[in-house]
Amino acid sequence: MDAKEPFSIQAAETLKTNYFGLRKVCSKLYPLLKPHARVVHVSSSSGHLSLIPSETLRNRFFKSKSYRRRIR
């Protein structure tokens, strides 16, 4: 069934859950890990930055420190 909320609301909720939610969990989890512990984040290809239609928004995510750390 298609969502009835406007796209902007759907996008905001998706970002709140998938991006900011993950950051919040990580900020609480990482201090509890032992030195040299590893964390693996799994996502689908539908979360790829190239799929964000707005170049401005795409650049905002790409330029964030957390994203740059991940792609090194």
N, C-alpha and C positions, 0 to 999 in steps of 0.2 A: 504494500500500500504506500502510495506517495505521501510524503509529509505535507501538511497543510500550512506550516509556518513559512514565512518568507525566507528566501535564500540567505539573507543577511543573518537571520536568527539561527538558521541551521548551521551556518559557517561559524558563528560565534560559539555555539554550543560544542561543535566539533573541536574547535581549537582549545576551548576551555578543558575539555576532557583529554584529548589526544596529545596536546602539546604542553599546556600549562600543568595539567594533572601529572603527567610524567615527570616534569621538572620538579614539582613539589615532592613527589614520592622519592625521587633521586636525592634531593637535598636532605631528606630525613634519613634515607637508607645509607648513603655513602659514609657518613661519619661512624656508622656501626660496623662497617666491614673491616676485616683484618688487612694489614698491609699486603699489597700485591694481589688482593682479591680481584676477581673479574666479574663484570656485569655485562650481560648480553641483552640488548634491546631488539625485539623482533617486531617488524611492521610489514605492512603490505606495500606493494609497488604503487598503490593508489595514493600513498602519502608523499610521493616524490615531488620535490619543489618545482620541477618543470611542468607539473600539471596545474599549478596555480595560475589562473589567467592574468592576474594583475602583476605587471612587472615591478611596480613599486612594492607591493606586498612580498613578492618573491625575494626581492633584494633585501627587504627588512629581515626576513628569516635567514637568508644566506649570510648576511653580515653579522649575525649574532655570534657572540663568543662560543656558546655551547655548540652551535652547528659547525663552526670552523674547527673546533677541537675534534669533533667526530669525524670529519673528512680528512684529517691529516694522516 
